[in-house]
Amino acid sequence: MTEIDWSKYPPIPGFDSMKWKEETQRKIYEETKHMTWEEQRERLRKTAERFDEEQRLRRAARQAAEAST
């Protein structure tokens, strides 16, 4: 199992994780409350694809930055 060095990730001053979670859940609920299960699955699939693409771009940028040093 990978150990995480949490000292690299200090807390963000003033950030309330529970407030953020509730706001995010409320936003998702409002966006999906009138959707069918199929529409909700499609929304989730698109979100996952977008996340994967963002991760791929971040990884490529990080590799390019490491290669240039």
DRENDRENVEX-695719 format. One record per residue: residue in one letter; residue number from 1; x negated, y negated, z of N, C-alpha, C, O in turn. Coordinates in steps of 0.2 Angstrom, whole numbers, plus 5000, padded with zeros to 4 digits. Layout:
# DRENDRENVEX-695719
{res = A	n = NUM	nX = X	nY = Y	nZ = Z	caX = X	caY = Y	caZ = Z	cX = X	cY = Y	cZ = Z	oX = X	oY = Y	oZ = Z}
...
***
This chain:
# DRENDRENVEX-695719
{res = M	n = 1	nX = 4996	nY = 5006	nZ = 5000	caX = 5000	caY = 5000	caZ = 5000	cX = 4996	cY = 4994	cZ = 5000	oX = 4991	oY = 4994	oZ = 5004}
{res = T	n = 2	nX = 4997	nY = 4989	nZ = 4996	caX = 4994	caY = 4983	caZ = 4996	cX = 4995	cY = 4978	cZ = 5002	oX = 5000	oY = 4977	oZ = 5004}
{res = E	n = 3	nX = 4989	nY = 4976	nZ = 5004	caX = 4989	caY = 4971	caZ = 5010	cX = 4990	cY = 4964	cZ = 5007	oX = 4986	oY = 4963	oZ = 5002}
{res = I	n = 4	nX = 4994	nY = 4960	nZ = 5010	caX = 4995	caY = 4953	caZ = 5008	cX = 4991	cY = 4949	cZ = 5013	oX = 4993	oY = 4949	oZ = 5019}
{res = D	n = 5	nX = 4987	nY = 4944	nZ = 5010	caX = 4984	caY = 4939	caZ = 5015	cX = 4988	cY = 4933	cZ = 5015	oX = 4988	oY = 4929	oZ = 5011}
{res = W	n = 6	nX = 4993	nY = 4933	nZ = 5020	caX = 4998	caY = 4928	caZ = 5021	cX = 4995	cY = 4921	cZ = 5022	oX = 4998	oY = 4916	oZ = 5022}
{res = S	n = 7	nX = 4988	nY = 4921	nZ = 5024	caX = 4985	caY = 4914	caZ = 5026	cX = 4984	cY = 4910	cZ = 5019	oX = 4983	oY = 4904	oZ = 5019}
{res = K	n = 8	nX = 4985	nY = 4913	nZ = 5013	caX = 4984	caY = 4910	caZ = 5007	cX = 4991	cY = 4906	cZ = 5005	oX = 4991	oY = 4902	oZ = 5001}
{res = Y	n = 9	nX = 4996	nY = 4908	nZ = 5009	caX = 5003	caY = 4905	caZ = 5008	cX = 5006	cY = 4902	cZ = 5014	oX = 5010	oY = 4905	oZ = 5017}
{res = P	n = 10	nX = 5003	nY = 4896	nZ = 5015	caX = 5006	caY = 4892	caZ = 5021	cX = 5013	cY = 4890	cZ = 5020	oX = 5015	oY = 4890	oZ = 5015}
{res = P	n = 11	nX = 5017	nY = 4890	nZ = 5026	caX = 5024	caY = 4887	caZ = 5026	cX = 5024	cY = 4881	cZ = 5022	oX = 5020	oY = 4876	oZ = 5023}
{res = I	n = 12	nX = 5030	nY = 4880	nZ = 5019	caX = 5031	caY = 4873	caZ = 5016	cX = 5035	cY = 4869	cZ = 5021	oX = 5040	oY = 4871	oZ = 5023}
{res = P	n = 13	nX = 5032	nY = 4863	nZ = 5023	caX = 5035	caY = 4859	caZ = 5028	cX = 5042	cY = 4857	cZ = 5026	oX = 5043	oY = 4854	oZ = 5020}
{res = G	n = 14	nX = 5047	nY = 4857	nZ = 5030	caX = 5053	caY = 4855	caZ = 5029	cX = 5058	cY = 4860	cZ = 5025	oX = 5064	oY = 4859	oZ = 5024}
{res = F	n = 15	nX = 5055	nY = 4866	nZ = 5023	caX = 5059	caY = 4870	caZ = 5018	cX = 5063	cY = 4875	cZ = 5023	oX = 5060	oY = 4878	oZ = 5028}
{res = D	n = 16	nX = 5069	nY = 4875	nZ = 5022	caX = 5073	caY = 4880	caZ = 5026	cX = 5076	cY = 4886	cZ = 5021	oX = 5080	oY = 4885	oZ = 5017}
{res = S	n = 17	nX = 5073	nY = 4891	nZ = 5022	caX = 5074	caY = 4897	caZ = 5018	cX = 5081	cY = 4899	cZ = 5018	oX = 5084	oY = 4901	oZ = 5013}
{res = M	n = 18	nX = 5084	nY = 4899	nZ = 5024	caX = 5091	caY = 4901	caZ = 5025	cX = 5096	cY = 4896	cZ = 5021	oX = 5101	oY = 4898	oZ = 5018}
{res = K	n = 19	nX = 5095	nY = 4890	nZ = 5021	caX = 5099	caY = 4885	caZ = 5017	cX = 5098	cY = 4886	cZ = 5010	oX = 5103	oY = 4886	oZ = 5006}
{res = W	n = 20	nX = 5091	nY = 4887	nZ = 5008	caX = 5090	caY = 4889	caZ = 5001	cX = 5094	cY = 4895	cZ = 4998	oX = 5097	oY = 4895	oZ = 4993}
{res = K	n = 21	nX = 5094	nY = 4900	nZ = 5003	caX = 5097	caY = 4907	caZ = 5001	cX = 5105	cY = 4906	cZ = 5000	oX = 5108	oY = 4908	oZ = 4995}
{res = E	n = 22	nX = 5108	nY = 4902	nZ = 5005	caX = 5115	caY = 4901	caZ = 5005	cX = 5117	cY = 4897	cZ = 4999	oX = 5122	oY = 4898	oZ = 4995}
{res = E	n = 23	nX = 5113	nY = 4892	nZ = 4997	caX = 5114	caY = 4887	caZ = 4991	cX = 5114	cY = 4891	cZ = 4985	oX = 5118	oY = 4891	oZ = 4980}
{res = T	n = 24	nX = 5108	nY = 4896	nZ = 4984	caX = 5107	caY = 4900	caZ = 4979	cX = 5113	cY = 4905	cZ = 4978	oX = 5115	oY = 4906	oZ = 4972}
{res = Q	n = 25	nX = 5115	nY = 4908	nZ = 4983	caX = 5120	caY = 4913	caZ = 4983	cX = 5127	cY = 4909	cZ = 4981	oX = 5131	oY = 4912	oZ = 4977}
{res = R	n = 26	nX = 5128	nY = 4903	nZ = 4983	caX = 5134	caY = 4900	caZ = 4982	cX = 5134	cY = 4898	cZ = 4974	oX = 5139	oY = 4899	oZ = 4971}
{res = K	n = 27	nX = 5128	nY = 4896	nZ = 4972	caX = 5128	caY = 4894	caZ = 4965	cX = 5129	cY = 4900	cZ = 4960	oX = 5133	oY = 4900	oZ = 4955}
{res = I	n = 28	nX = 5126	nY = 4906	nZ = 4962	caX = 5127	caY = 4912	caZ = 4958	cX = 5135	cY = 4914	cZ = 4958	oX = 5138	oY = 4916	oZ = 4953}
{res = Y	n = 29	nX = 5138	nY = 4914	nZ = 4964	caX = 5145	caY = 4915	caZ = 4965	cX = 5149	cY = 4911	cZ = 4960	oX = 5154	oY = 4913	oZ = 4957}
{res = E	n = 30	nX = 5148	nY = 4904	nZ = 4961	caX = 5152	caY = 4900	caZ = 4957	cX = 5151	cY = 4901	cZ = 4949	oX = 5156	oY = 4901	oZ = 4945}
{res = E	n = 31	nX = 5145	nY = 4903	nZ = 4947	caX = 5144	caY = 4905	caZ = 4940	cX = 5147	cY = 4911	cZ = 4938	oX = 5149	oY = 4912	oZ = 4932}
{res = T	n = 32	nX = 5148	nY = 4916	nZ = 4942	caX = 5150	caY = 4922	caZ = 4941	cX = 5157	cY = 4924	cZ = 4943	oX = 5160	oY = 4930	oZ = 4941}
{res = K	n = 33	nX = 5160	nY = 4920	nZ = 4947	caX = 5167	caY = 4922	caZ = 4950	cX = 5172	cY = 4924	cZ = 4945	oX = 5177	oY = 4928	oZ = 4947}
{res = H	n = 34	nX = 5172	nY = 4921	nZ = 4939	caX = 5177	caY = 4923	caZ = 4934	cX = 5175	cY = 4928	cZ = 4929	oX = 5178	oY = 4929	oZ = 4924}
{res = M	n = 35	nX = 5169	nY = 4930	nZ = 4930	caX = 5166	caY = 4935	caZ = 4925	cX = 5168	cY = 4942	cZ = 4926	oX = 5170	oY = 4944	oZ = 4932}
{res = T	n = 36	nX = 5169	nY = 4946	nZ = 4920	caX = 5170	caY = 4953	caZ = 4921	cX = 5163	cY = 4956	cZ = 4923	oX = 5158	oY = 4953	oZ = 4923}
{res = W	n = 37	nX = 5164	nY = 4963	nZ = 4925	caX = 5158	caY = 4966	caZ = 4927	cX = 5153	cY = 4966	cZ = 4921	oX = 5147	oY = 4966	oZ = 4922}
{res = E	n = 38	nX = 5155	nY = 4967	nZ = 4915	caX = 5151	caY = 4967	caZ = 4909	cX = 5147	cY = 4961	cZ = 4908	oX = 5141	oY = 4961	oZ = 4907}
{res = E	n = 39	nX = 5151	nY = 4955	nZ = 4909	caX = 5148	caY = 4949	caZ = 4909	cX = 5143	cY = 4947	cZ = 4914	oX = 5138	oY = 4944	oZ = 4913}
{res = Q	n = 40	nX = 5144	nY = 4950	nZ = 4920	caX = 5139	caY = 4949	caZ = 4925	cX = 5133	cY = 4953	cZ = 4924	oX = 5127	oY = 4951	oZ = 4925}
{res = R	n = 41	nX = 5134	nY = 4959	nZ = 4921	caX = 5128	caY = 4963	caZ = 4920	cX = 5124	cY = 4960	cZ = 4914	oX = 5118	oY = 4960	oZ = 4914}
{res = E	n = 42	nX = 5127	nY = 4957	nZ = 4909	caX = 5124	caY = 4954	caZ = 4904	cX = 5120	cY = 4948	cZ = 4906	oX = 5114	oY = 4946	oZ = 4904}
{res = R	n = 43	nX = 5123	nY = 4944	nZ = 4911	caX = 5120	caY = 4938	caZ = 4914	cX = 5113	cY = 4940	cZ = 4918	oX = 5108	oY = 4937	oZ = 4917}
{res = L	n = 44	nX = 5114	nY = 4946	nZ = 4922	caX = 5108	caY = 4949	caZ = 4925	cX = 5103	cY = 4951	cZ = 4921	oX = 5097	oY = 4950	oZ = 4922}
{res = R	n = 45	nX = 5105	nY = 4954	nZ = 4915	caX = 5100	caY = 4957	caZ = 4910	cX = 5096	cY = 4951	cZ = 4907	oX = 5090	oY = 4951	oZ = 4907}
{res = K	n = 46	nX = 5099	nY = 4945	nZ = 4905	caX = 5096	caY = 4940	caZ = 4903	cX = 5092	cY = 4936	cZ = 4908	oX = 5086	oY = 4934	oZ = 4906}
{res = T	n = 47	nX = 5094	nY = 4936	nZ = 4914	caX = 5090	caY = 4933	caZ = 4919	cX = 5083	cY = 4937	cZ = 4920	oX = 5078	oY = 4934	oZ = 4921}
{res = A	n = 48	nX = 5084	nY = 4944	nZ = 4920	caX = 5078	caY = 4948	caZ = 4921	cX = 5073	cY = 4947	cZ = 4915	oX = 5067	oY = 4947	oZ = 4916}
{res = E	n = 49	nX = 5076	nY = 4947	nZ = 4909	caX = 5072	caY = 4946	caZ = 4903	cX = 5068	cY = 4939	cZ = 4903	oX = 5062	oY = 4939	oZ = 4902}
{res = R	n = 50	nX = 5072	nY = 4934	nZ = 4906	caX = 5068	caY = 4927	caZ = 4906	cX = 5063	cY = 4927	cZ = 4912	oX = 5058	oY = 4925	oZ = 4911}
{res = F	n = 51	nX = 5064	nY = 4931	nZ = 4917	caX = 5059	caY = 4932	caZ = 4922	cX = 5053	cY = 4935	cZ = 4920	oX = 5047	oY = 4933	oZ = 4921}
{res = D	n = 52	nX = 5054	nY = 4941	nZ = 4916	caX = 5049	caY = 4945	caZ = 4913	cX = 5044	cY = 4940	cZ = 4909	oX = 5038	oY = 4941	oZ = 4909}
{res = E	n = 53	nX = 5048	nY = 4936	nZ = 4904	caX = 5044	caY = 4932	caZ = 4900	cX = 5040	cY = 4927	cZ = 4904	oX = 5034	oY = 4926	oZ = 4902}
{res = E	n = 54	nX = 5043	nY = 4924	nZ = 4909	caX = 5039	caY = 4919	caZ = 4913	cX = 5033	cY = 4922	cZ = 4916	oX = 5028	oY = 4919	oZ = 4916}
{res = Q	n = 55	nX = 5034	nY = 4928	nZ = 4919	caX = 5028	caY = 4932	caZ = 4922	cX = 5023	cY = 4933	cZ = 4917	oX = 5017	oY = 4932	oZ = 4918}
{res = R	n = 56	nX = 5025	nY = 4935	nZ = 4911	caX = 5020	caY = 4937	caZ = 4905	cX = 5016	cY = 4930	cZ = 4904	oX = 5010	oY = 4931	oZ = 4903}
{res = L	n = 57	nX = 5020	nY = 4925	nZ = 4903	caX = 5016	caY = 4918	caZ = 4901	cX = 5012	cY = 4916	cZ = 4907	oX = 5006	oY = 4914	oZ = 4906}
{res = R	n = 58	nX = 5014	nY = 4917	nZ = 4913	caX = 5009	caY = 4915	caZ = 4919	cX = 5003	cY = 4920	cZ = 4919	oX = 4997	oY = 4917	oZ = 4920}
{res = R	n = 59	nX = 5004	nY = 4926	nZ = 4918	caX = 4998	caY = 4931	caZ = 4918	cX = 4994	cY = 4929	cZ = 4912	oX = 4987	oY = 4929	oZ = 4913}
{res = A	n = 60	nX = 4996	nY = 4927	nZ = 4906	caX = 4992	caY = 4926	caZ = 4901	cX = 4988	cY = 4919	cZ = 4902	oX = 4982	oY = 4919	oZ = 4901}
{res = A	n = 61	nX = 4991	nY = 4914	nZ = 4905	caX = 4988	caY = 4908	caZ = 4907	cX = 4982	cY = 4909	cZ = 4912	oX = 4977	oY = 4906	oZ = 4912}
{res = R	n = 62	nX = 4984	nY = 4913	nZ = 4917	caX = 4979	caY = 4915	caZ = 4922	cX = 4973	cY = 4919	cZ = 4919	oX = 4967	oY = 4917	oZ = 4921}
{res = Q	n = 63	nX = 4974	nY = 4923	nZ = 4915	caX = 4969	caY = 4927	caZ = 4912	cX = 4965	cY = 4922	cZ = 4907	oX = 4958	oY = 4923	oZ = 4907}
{res = A	n = 64	nX = 4968	nY = 4918	nZ = 4904	caX = 4964	caY = 4913	caZ = 4900	cX = 4960	cY = 4908	cZ = 4904	oX = 4954	oY = 4907	oZ = 4903}
{res = A	n = 65	nX = 4963	nY = 4906	nZ = 4910	caX = 4959	caY = 4902	caZ = 4914	cX = 4953	cY = 4906	cZ = 4917	oX = 4947	oY = 4903	oZ = 4918}
{res = E	n = 66	nX = 4954	nY = 4912	nZ = 4919	caX = 4948	caY = 4916	caZ = 4922	cX = 4943	cY = 4917	cZ = 4917	oX = 4937	oY = 4917	oZ = 4918}
{res = A	n = 67	nX = 4945	nY = 4918	nZ = 4910	caX = 4940	caY = 4919	caZ = 4905	cX = 4936	cY = 4913	cZ = 4903	oX = 4931	oY = 4914	oZ = 4901}
{res = S	n = 68	nX = 4939	nY = 4907	nZ = 4904	caX = 4935	caY = 4901	caZ = 4903	cX = 4931	cY = 4899	cZ = 4908	oX = 4927	oY = 4894	oZ = 4907}
{res = T	n = 69	nX = 4931	nY = 4902	nZ = 4914	caX = 4926	caY = 4900	caZ = 4919	cX = 4920	cY = 4904	cZ = 4920	oX = 4916	oY = 4903	oZ = 4924}
***
